[in-house]
Amino acid sequence: MRARRRFRVGSLIAALALGLLMGYSWPYLTDTLSLGPSTTLHTYKLHEAEGVWWSILETETRSDVAVQAGAHDTEEAARQALESLARYFSSPIASQSAAQAAASPIRASPPGWCRIALASPTDEELWRIKQPRLSSTSSLYHEYDVYYRGVAYGWPMRSWAYHVVKRGQTWTSFGALDTTNRSWPFSPVFPGVIINTLLFALPWYALFFGIGAARRWNRCRRGLCPRCAYDLAGNTTGVCPECGASSPQRGAGESETPSVTLEDLRDTSPAGAGEDAEPPDPGNP
């Protein structure tokens, strides 16, 4: 029993570890292999917090969602920033609809995993952003004095994120391991990381226990011990003499007692008995 319990616990831990690894790497795998639709959805939002207006652009793809936010002193400045962003990110065909969406943005908070408070401007920075910086060509958020960018990865739920804050000319990264080609997030997003891990661990858990269950069933079918494969022919104790595991009682009742047919009963009838003679009872030889 201890060995079986250790196997179950070990299989569960291995399945969870593989589920966590697959949940983390799945977005990068889908991007590399171009799996699934590549639709990009842009959402324009306005958010006000502690007297600061944020122009927010959410860009969602099949594997991640990016939130870009610039700080402004007035609502009008934030609206102008969104309209400029719509002109920059839209194709000529979709520029009109994007401009309309930016002209009437949603007044809503950013996603819960965002840490936009990391970029809350100080009084001095708030004074600087009051100066008009936006023009017809200044359409990128990194042109601003105070800028926030957050990216969350994961499928089907966002489970890992990192954050970038720009103050003046200083860029600071939070929750990411930056390499030459990519930023690797290590800040978990709950409950997404738990749900994704369980979802990807379930097939591994079923695989581990499915192989063991099939092996035990095959051994029982052949009259062997389900644990050590010892031959249990003739064993009526229900315990394997080799490993001590409890085993199905398949012994003398099935292997030693032959099946009795009508022809056998006729052959064992008493001498001189006619056709109407009653055959002997097999239970009383």
N, C-alpha and C positions, 0 to 999 in steps of 0.2 A: 504493500500500500504506500509506503514511503516513496518508493521509486516512481510509482504512478503519479503521486502528488507532485514530486519534483519535476516530472516530465510536463505535467499540466501547467505548473507555474512557469517553468522555463519556456514553454511554447507560448504562453500568454505574453511574457516579457518580450520574446523575440518578435511576436506579431505586432505588438505596440511599437517597438523600435523600428521595424520595417514600415509600419504605417506612418510614423512620424517622418521618416526619411522620404517616403514617396509623396506625402502631403507637401513637404517642403520643395521637392524637386519637380513636381508635376507641372507647375506654371512654366518653368524653364524648358521642360521637355516639350510641352505643347508649342511654345514659341519656336523652338529649334526645328521641330518636325512640321510646323504649320498645321496643327490639328485643330479642327473646329473652325467656326466662322471668325473672320477678322474685323468685325464691325466695331467701329469706334463711336462712342456716344459722348457728346459734349453737353454738359449741364452748367448753366450760369446762375450764380447765386449771389445774394447780398446778405451780409451778416454784420450786425452791430454789437460790439462788446466793449464796455467801459469807455464809451465815447469815441471809439475808433471804428471806422467803417472798413470792412474787408470786401474786396471784389474777388470772388471765388470762381474758379473754373475747374470742374470735375471732368476728367477724361477717363472713360471706362472702356476696357478691352476685354477679351475673353479670359485673360489671366491676371489682370491687375487693374487697379484704379488709382489715378494720380490726382491729387488735390493741390492746386496752386492758388495762393492767396496773396494779395498786395494790400498794404495798409494805406488808408486815406483819412483825411480829416473831415470830409463831408460826404453825404450820400451821392451828390451830383458828381463828384470826382470819381467815386467808385463806379457809377454807371458809365461814365466816359471811358474808364479803363476796360470795362467789359465789352463795350462796343468796339474799341480798338483791338481787343483780343479776338473778337469774332471776325473782324476783317483779316486778321493775320492768319488764323488757323483754318479759315474756310476756303474751299475751292471757289472759282468764279461761278460755277453753277449753283452752289449752295450758299453763296455769300448773302443773298437777300434774306433767306430764312434764318440763317445764323444771326444776322444783324437784328432781325425782329426778335429772336429769342433773347439776345443780349439787351435789347432795349426794354424788355419786360422780364427781368430776371426774377427768380424765386427768392423770396426773403425767408431763408432757412439757415439752420446751423449746419456746419460741416459734419461729416460722418463721425460717429462716436470714437473711432480709433484715432482720429486726428488730434494732434497736440499743438493746435494753433496758438495756444497761450505761450508757447516757447518763444514766439516772435512778437509778443506784446511790446509795442514801442515805449520807450521812456519819454519823459516830458521834452527832452532835447530833441529826440528823434521825431516826436510828434510835431514839433515846431518846424523841423526841416521838411517833412512831407507836406506841410501846408503850402510850400512853394509849388507853383504849377510846373510839373515835370512832364506831363503827358502831351504829346503832339501827335500829328498824323502818322509819324514814323515810329514813335516810341510805343511799341505794341507788346513787348515782352516783359514779363514780370521781373526779370533780373535787372531791368533798368531802374527799378525802384529802390528806395533807401531801405525799406523794411519789407521783406519777402519771406513767405513760408511755402515749402513744398513737402508734401507727404505722399508716399507711395505704399500701397498695401497689395500684397500678392496672396494668391491662394485660390483653390477651386475645390468644391463648389462655394465655399465661404472664404472670405479674406482672413488669413491666419498669421501672416508675418508682415511687418511694416518697418519703414525707416523714415526719418524726418531730416529736413535741411532748412536752416534758418540763415538769412542774409541780413546783416546789419551794416549799412554803409558798403564797404568793400571787403568785409569779413564774412566768410562762409563757415558755418558750423554744422557738422553732421551728427545725428543722434540715432543710435540703434542700427548701425550699418557697418559692415566691413568693406571699405572701399578698395577696389582693385583697379587695374588699368582699364578693363573693358566693362566692368559691372560693379554695382553696389549690392552686396549680399546682406539682406535684412536679418536681424536676429532679435527684434523686439516682437514678442508674441502678441497676437490679437485674440482676446477671449470673447465669446466661446468658440470662435472659428477654429483655432488650433486644436481644440479638443474634439470637435465634431469631425474635422478632416482626418485627424489621426485615427479615430474609431472607424471611420468609413473605409480608409485604406487598409486598416489592420484586419478588418473582418474577413476578406478573402484569404489572407495568410493564416489566420486562426482556423478557418474551415479547412484549409489545405493540410495543416499540421495534424489536426484531429481526424480528418477524413482518411488520411493514409493509415494512421494507427487503428482506426475503427475497421477499415477494410481488411487489414492484416489480422486482427483478432477474429473477425467473422470468418475468414478463410480457414484459420487454424481450428476454430470450433467446428466448422463444417467437416473437416477431415479427422475429427476426433483427437486433436492435439490440444495441449495446454495453450490458452490464448496469450500467456506471457512468455514462456520459454520454449514452446513448440515440442514439449515432451509428449510421447505417445501415451494416451490415457486409455487404451483398449483394456477392458476388464476392470477398470478402476471404478468402484462404486462409492468411494468415500466422499467425493466432491472436492477433494483437496489434491493438488498436484504433489506427488512425492519428490519431485526434483527441486521445485522452487517454493512450495508451500502456498501457492496462490489458489484461491477458490476457483473451481472449474465446474462446468456443467456435468452432471452425472449421466454419462453415456455408457456405462459399463456393461455388466453382464446382461441386463435386460434387453439390450439391443444387439450385442455382439455374440452372445452365447446361446440364447434361446432361438431355435429355428422357427420359421413360420410354418404353420400347420395348414394343409390344404385338404380338400374333400377326398382326394385320391389317397392321401396318407391315412385318413380315418378309415376308409374302406379296407385298405391293406392290413390294418391292425384289428379288424373285427374278429371275434371268437370263432373257433372252428365249428362248423355245422350250423352256424347261424344263417338264416335265410336273408332274402333281400330286405325283409321288413325288420330285420334286427336293428335294435338301437345302437348306434356307434358309441364307443366308450367316451367318457368325459375326459378331454385333454388335461383337465386340472387334477384328475385322480387316476393316475396310470395303474 
